[in-house]
Amino acid sequence: MNSSTDETLVNKACVPCHGGVSALTRPEAEKMLGRLASRDWKIIEDGKAIKREFKFADFYRTMSFVNAVAHIANGQDHHPDIECGWGYCRIRYQTHAIGGLHENDFICAAKIDGLV
């Protein structure tokens, strides 16, 4: 972790989001992005989602990672889109209920960063 990382983000828990709140603005999302340990997360889709790709030495390690991500997602009740294959996994987070980004997306990203 670098010194600019807000370690409290990884210690937070997701709060249920069923809509009725605004998605983060692009500047707010960029600020949240700066709080993550990894600089590999990217804001995509005009600020409506974040994405990161992970590389692994083989399929077994990839699938072990995917299972660990699933464990985090279930524990937080906040589930990403996952694309994986031999040696790679792409994680995309968006809060579908609000059609954009929420703090929950960054909380989960921080927890995933802790896996690698």
C-alpha positions as CSV (number, residue, x, y, z in Angstrom):
1,M,0.0,0.0,0.0
2,N,1.2,3.5,-0.7
3,S,1.0,6.4,1.8
4,S,-1.9,8.0,0.1
5,T,-4.1,5.0,0.6
6,D,-7.0,5.5,3.0
7,E,-6.9,2.2,4.8
8,T,-10.3,2.8,6.3
9,L,-11.9,2.0,2.9
10,V,-10.8,-1.6,3.1
11,N,-12.2,-1.8,6.7
12,K,-15.7,-0.5,5.7
13,A,-18.7,-2.6,4.9
14,C,-21.0,-2.1,2.0
15,V,-24.4,-0.6,2.8
16,P,-27.5,-1.7,0.9
17,C,-28.2,0.6,-2.1
18,H,-31.6,0.1,-3.6
19,G,-31.6,3.4,-5.5
20,G,-32.9,6.8,-4.4
21,V,-29.3,8.1,-4.1
22,S,-27.3,9.8,-6.8
23,A,-24.3,8.1,-8.4
24,L,-20.9,9.6,-7.8
25,T,-19.9,12.4,-10.1
26,R,-16.8,11.8,-12.2
27,P,-14.7,14.1,-9.9
28,E,-16.1,12.2,-6.8
29,A,-15.3,8.9,-8.5
30,E,-11.8,10.0,-9.3
31,K,-11.2,11.0,-5.7
32,M,-12.4,7.6,-4.5
33,L,-10.2,5.9,-7.1
34,G,-7.2,7.7,-5.5
35,R,-8.0,6.1,-2.2
36,L,-7.4,2.6,-3.5
37,A,-4.0,0.9,-2.9
38,S,-3.7,-0.2,-6.6
39,R,-3.4,2.3,-9.4
40,D,-4.6,-0.4,-11.8
41,W,-8.3,0.3,-11.3
42,K,-9.7,2.5,-14.1
43,I,-12.9,4.5,-14.4
44,I,-14.8,3.4,-17.5
45,E,-18.1,3.9,-19.3
46,D,-18.2,7.7,-18.8
47,G,-17.6,7.4,-15.1
48,K,-20.3,4.8,-14.5
49,A,-18.1,1.8,-13.6
50,I,-14.6,0.8,-12.5
51,K,-12.6,-2.1,-13.9
52,R,-9.3,-3.8,-13.2
53,E,-7.5,-6.7,-14.9
54,F,-5.5,-9.3,-13.0
55,K,-2.9,-11.6,-14.5
56,F,-2.0,-15.1,-13.2
57,A,0.5,-17.8,-14.0
58,D,-2.1,-20.4,-14.7
59,F,-5.8,-21.3,-14.7
60,Y,-5.8,-22.8,-11.2
61,R,-4.5,-19.5,-9.7
62,T,-7.0,-17.5,-11.7
63,M,-9.9,-19.6,-10.5
64,S,-8.7,-19.5,-6.9
65,F,-8.7,-15.7,-7.2
66,V,-12.2,-15.7,-8.7
67,N,-13.4,-17.8,-5.8
68,A,-11.9,-15.3,-3.3
69,V,-13.6,-12.4,-5.1
70,A,-16.9,-14.3,-4.9
71,H,-16.4,-14.7,-1.2
72,I,-15.9,-11.0,-0.8
73,A,-18.8,-10.2,-3.0
74,N,-21.2,-12.4,-1.1
75,G,-20.0,-11.1,2.2
76,Q,-20.6,-7.5,1.1
77,D,-23.8,-8.4,-0.8
78,H,-22.3,-6.4,-3.7
79,H,-21.4,-8.4,-6.8
80,P,-19.1,-7.5,-9.7
81,D,-19.2,-8.6,-13.3
82,I,-16.4,-11.1,-13.6
83,E,-14.7,-12.2,-16.8
84,C,-12.0,-14.8,-16.6
85,G,-10.0,-17.3,-18.5
86,W,-6.6,-18.9,-18.5
87,G,-4.2,-16.5,-16.7
88,Y,-6.5,-13.5,-16.4
89,C,-9.5,-12.1,-14.5
90,R,-11.3,-8.8,-15.3
91,I,-13.4,-7.3,-12.5
92,R,-16.0,-4.6,-13.2
93,Y,-17.9,-2.9,-10.5
94,Q,-21.0,-0.7,-10.9
95,T,-24.0,-0.1,-8.6
96,H,-26.7,-1.1,-11.0
97,A,-29.5,0.3,-8.8
98,I,-28.3,3.8,-9.4
99,G,-26.7,3.3,-12.9
100,G,-23.3,4.4,-11.8
101,L,-20.7,4.3,-9.1
102,H,-21.3,4.3,-5.3
103,E,-18.8,4.1,-2.4
104,N,-19.7,0.3,-2.2
105,D,-17.9,-0.2,-5.5
106,F,-14.7,1.2,-4.1
107,I,-15.0,-0.6,-0.8
108,C,-15.1,-3.9,-2.7
109,A,-12.3,-2.9,-5.0
110,A,-10.2,-2.1,-1.9
111,K,-11.0,-5.5,-0.4
112,I,-10.0,-7.2,-3.7
113,D,-6.8,-5.3,-3.8
114,G,-6.0,-7.0,-0.5
115,L,-6.0,-10.4,-2.2
116,V,-3.0,-9.8,-4.4
